[in-house]
């Protein structure tokens, strides 16, 4: 059976078995006249008057009208039925109207939901109005995707086309308003705003539409809160997010805390670890000031790790002396979530932490493996490592940020269950020294799995 698709939500077009069907202008007008009848039969006399714009007067004119209409009907049937399997006759039926004073020939267009876009559109919208928000949103987005322009755009000013065009136009606005409501109920203000913006452009004097858009924008700002950058990761289903704020305030996420290769925690007199560092704050913020509790959990996690080396007391009189390989990650369970303690820098015997871009990349690769294994597919939040006392030499803040999120993106593409979101938390005082616009641009421009050239070349 020939597959037919007639589209009138915009410029008229016909598809037959997926290929465009060609119609002469008069035949296209005839088709639209029959579509506008919405399944009712249209007498030959009325078709001739509406399509040709000629009045039906006298027997001679009646014969001419019948011949002209039959020619266009034949062309339309041939276009709709190139396989000659009877589809054209099924779609465009000939009927006899038994109205007084004499029977009259009429034509009826019979198209199913899948054959006429405005019929599918009307059914989807009508069903969505009584559906739950998630189902309604899906149905309405499907319906609105069918709209390519003004309904019956080729003849919408014709009197015979105006009733259907007005109904479809009103239904189009109803669909958009209900889609805004469905997205709002689902908390998807980011999807509701573009729909409301379009309505506002079309109805600039409508205070109700303007108020809805203002409310949506306010809710979207509230939802984003301190969010500064969000970039989807192609092929992983996750997002890269940069927020302004406090790492330890990210209550819905697992945390990443950077350590040196000795996993020192002592903050007395700020000799080994600074009290202001992230690992220094970890004790007070999540372990109630009990450093021994943190030490015990770290040591328990390190028992299965083979040390890299051990320093002599005379070479390193302060702090721990057992060194672990860079990238060693200890997942700590704290209040139902994980804190990933990762070694990304080496603590020299002079108590100065040092790292290089290569060290950080190796450490990050190991970190993501641990996150994928133990993170329970929760968002993972981390500070911008390598910007404090344990600086990563050669890279500025912008380059460091790009390296971190590019590394996560590459791993998440290989292992999509790593985490639904990497959230890099930047302190407000560090924000001015981080070019987020450059980072966002680089991320959007990288095809496939990003590489590290942009970082190692010094590109911000």
N, C-alpha and C positions, 0 to 999 in steps of 0.2 A: 504494500500500500504506500502511495506517495505521501511523504511527510510535508505538511504545509505550516507555514508560520506567517501570519499577517500582523504587521506592527503599525499601530496608529498613534502611539504615545510619542509624538514627535513627527518628523517627516514620514510619509507613508512608504513602506517598503514591504515586499513580499519575498519570502524564501521558500524554495521548493527543494526538498532533500538537501538542505544546507546551502544551496546556491541561490543567488539573487534572481528573482523573476522580473522580467521586463514587461512593463505595461505602458501603452500609449496614454497621453494625458486624459482623454475622454474615458478610457477604460478604468484608469485610476480613480476618476471622479465617480464612476459607476460603483466601483468597489466601496469607496467611502460612503456613498449614499446608502448602500446596503448594510454596511457596518453601523451607520447611524440609526438604522431601523431597529437595531438590537434584537435581531432574530425574527422580527415580524415580516410578513410578505409585503412587497411594494409593487403596486400595479405598474404596468408598462407606461400608462399615461403619466403617472406621477414621476417615474424615473426620467422620462423624456423631459418633462417640465423642469425638474430640478437639475439634471445633469447637463442638458443642452440649453437650458434657460429659455425654452420656446413654449408658447401656450398651445394647448391642444385644441384645435378648432377645425371642425368639419371632417368628413370621412377621408378626404385625401390626406389630410395631416395625420390622421390616425394610422394610415398605412405607412407613412414615412416614419412616424414615431416607432411603430412596431419593428420595422426593418433596421433602423439605427440601433435600437436597444438590442435586438437579437445579434447584430454584428459584434457589439461590445461584450455581450454575454458569451458568445462563442470564443472571442479572444481570451476572455478571463478564464473560461473553462480549460482552454488549451494551455494557458500558462500554468494553471493549478494542477494540470494532469498530463505532464509530458510523457508519463509511462502508459497512458491510456488504459488505466486500470479501473476507471469509473470514479476516481476521486473527484474530478471536476463536477460530475453530475451529483455526487453526494453532497458536496459543499455548496453548490449553487443549484437549487431546486426550482423547477417550473411548477407553478400551481395555478389552479383556476379558482378565482373568487366568485362565488355564486351570489353576488350582490345584484339587486335590481338596478336598471331594468334588464341587463343582459350579463351573462358570465364574462369575466375579465381575466386576462392572463397576468400573472404576477410572478416575481422572483423572490426567493427567500435565501439568505446567506446563513448557512449552518456551520458554525465553527466551534470546536470544543475549547476548553480552557487552555489546553496546550497549543492551540492553533491561533489564538487571538490574544495579543498581549494585554489589551485593556480588560478582557474577561478574566485573565489570570490575575491582573492587578487588583481588580475589584474583589475577587474571591479571597485573595491573600489579606487585603486590608480588612474586609468584613470579618474574617476569622480572627485576625489579630486583635480586634477591638474587645473580644471576650476571652482572650488568652492570658495566661500568667505572664509576668514581665519578661522572663527570658525567652519564652516561646514567641511572645508578641514582638520583641525586638528582632528576632531572627526573621519572622514573617514580614515585618514591615521593611527591614533592610532589603530583603529579597524583592518585595514589591517595588520599592523606590528605585532599585537598580534597573527596573524595566523602563523607567521614564527617561526618554531621550530628548524631550522638549515639550512644547505645548501640545495638548491632546488634539488630534485631528488638525495638525498645524497647516496642512495644505488647503483646508476648506473650513476652518473653524469659524469664519465670519458668515458662512452660508446659513440661512435660516434653518435648513434641515439638519445641519451639524451642530447648531448651538446647544440644544438640550443635552446631548451626550457630552459635548465638550465642557459645558458648565458643570455637569455632574462629576466628570473625571477630574476637573480642576479642583473642585471642592473636596473630593475624596483625596486628592494629592496633598492638600493642606492638612486635612484630618490625619492622614498617615504620618506626616512629619510631626505634628503636635503630639500624637500618641507615641511616636518613637522617642521624642524628647522625654516624655513621662516615663516610658519603659527604661530608658538608659538611666534616668535619675533614680528610679526605684532600685536599680541594680548598682548604684554608686558609680556608674561610668559617665561622670561629668565630662571627661575628655571626648567621649563620643557624642554626647548631647550638644556640646557647645557649637560644633560646626553646623549642625542642623538648625539650631536656633539662629546662628549668624546669617544663614541663607534666608531664613524667614524674615529676619529683620531688614535685610537688604531689599526684599521684595515688598515689605509692608512697613516702610519707615515711619509712618504715622500711627502705627498700632502700639499703644502704650503697654498692652498686655504682653505682646511679644518682646518688647524692649525690656520689660521687668523680668521676664523669664530669663533672658540672656544675661542680664546683670546678676541675677541670683546664681545662675550656673557658673559664671566666671568667679564669683565670690567663693562658691563651694570648691571649685577647682583649685583656687589659691590656697584654701584651707587644707585641702587634701595633700597638695604638694608640700605645704609647710615650708620646711627649710630645703626642699629639693631644688637643686641647681641645674642638673643635667640628667637626662634619661635617654638611653639609647638601646633599642632592642638588639639582641644578639642573633643574627641570622643563623638558622639551623639549630638553635638550642632551645628556643622557647623562653629564654630568660632575658633579663634586662641588666644593663650597667647603669648605676645611679650614683650621682655625686650629691652629697648633702652638706649643708653647713650645720655645725653643731658639736655635740658631745658624744663620743663613741659609746660611753657607758649608759647613755640615755636611749640607746637603740634596743628597747626591751623585746621587740618581736624578732630579733635576729641573733644568730650565733655571732661571736666576736673573734677577731684575730688580734693577737697581741704579739709584737715583735720582741725577741730576746737576742742576747748574744749567744755565742757558741758554748758558753759556760753556764747558761741559765741562772745567772746571779739574780738575787732579789733584794739583797741588803741595801737599804737606803740611808743608813746612819751617816750623818755628816755629808751626805751626797758624794761619798768617795767612790763607791763602786757603781751604784745606780742612783740616778737623780730621783728625788721624790716627785718631781714634776713630770717625769717621763710616763709614758703609758703603762709600762710594767710597774713603775713605782706607784701609780694610782690604783693598779689592779688589786693590790692588797687591801687598801682602804675601801674601795668602792664595791668589790664583790666578795671579799673574804673577811669583812668586818675587822680589818686591822690585824688579823692573825697570820703573820707571815709564815709561821711554822706549818700551818695547814696548807698553804700554797706550796711550800717546799716539799712537804710529804707527798702531795699529789704529783708534783713534777717528777720527783725521784721515782715514784711508782711507775710513771709512764716511761721513764728513761731506762728502766731495768732491762728492757728488751732491745735497747739500742747499743751497738758496739761503739765505745768511745773512740774518738780519732787520736787523742793523745792525752797525756797528763803532765802538767807543769810541775817543776820542782819548787818547793817552798821558797828557796833562795831567789828563784827567778820571778815568782809571782807571790809576794808575801800576803797580799790581800785578795779576798774573794775566793771563789771556787777555782779549783785547778784542773778538773776533768773537763776536757773539751769534746764536743760532739760535732758530727759533720753538719755543715751548713745545710739547711733544709729540714733538719730534724724537727718534727712536729709532734707535740703532745696535746691530744684533745682532753680537756678538763671538763667534767660535768659540773655545772653551776646553775642551780635553780631550774633544772629541766632543760637547759640549753648547753651548748658547747662553747668553750673558750679555747681556741686553737693557739697554743704557744709555739711560735715558730722561730727558729734560730736563723737570722739572715745576716748577722754581722759577727766579726771576730773581735773579742775583747783582748786588746794587747796587754802585755804585762805592765804597761804604763797606765792601764785602766782607761785607755781611749778605745772606743768602738770604731771599727772601720769596715767598710764594705765597698764592693765595686758592682757595676751593672751586671756583670756575669754572675756574681755571687747572689744578687737579688733574684735574677731570673731562675737560677737553680733552686733557690729557696721557695720561690712562688710555685714552681712546678710541683714540688713536693707537698706544699701546702694544699694545693687544689686536690691532689690525690686523697689527702686526709679528709678534706671537706666533703668530697664525693662519698667517701666510705662511712664517715661518722656524723655527717651534718644533718641527717634526717630530712634532707631536701627543704631546709629552711633558708631564708635570706641570710647572707653572711656579710657582716659589717666590719670594716677595718679602717684604721687611720692611714694617712698618707705616709707610709713607712719611708725611712731614709731621709727625713727632713729635720730630725732633732739632733741629739748628740751623736747618735749612730748614723752619721750622714753617709749617703752613697755618693762617693766622689764622682765627678765628671757630669752629673746630671742635676738640672734644676728641678723645681717642684712640678712644672708642667711636664717635663720629660719623664719624671718619676711616675706621675699619675697615668700618663699614657702607657708606660711600660706595664704598670700593675693591671690596668683594665684590659689591655691588649693580651696580656698573658692569660688572664681569666677567660677572655672570649675564645682564644684558641683552644684552651682545654675544654671549655663548655661545649664547643662544637663537636669535639671528639666524644665527650661524655655528657650528654644533655641532662643527665640526672644529678649533675654536680650541685647546683643550687639555683633557685628561681631568680635570684637577684644578688649581684655584688654591689654593695653599698659602701662607697668610699666616703669617710667622714672627715671633713676639713674644718679645722678650727677657724673661727671668724677672723682671728688676727693673721692667719696665713692665706686668706682668700685673695688679697690684693696681689700676692706674688704668684698666683696660679692662673694661667690663661685658659679658662674653661672653654672659651669660644674656639680656640685653636685645637683643643683636644677633641671637642665635638666634631669639628670639621674633618680632622684626620680620621676619626672613627667612621664617619659616614662615607669617606672616600676610599676606604680600604676594601678591595674585593676579596672574597674568599676568606681564608684564615690570615689575619694580619701578621706581618713580619716585624722585625725589630729595626729595620734600616732607618726609619724615621727617628728612632730614639738614638741610635748609636752615631748618627750623623750630626746630632745636636739640633735637629729640627724641633721646635717647640710644639 
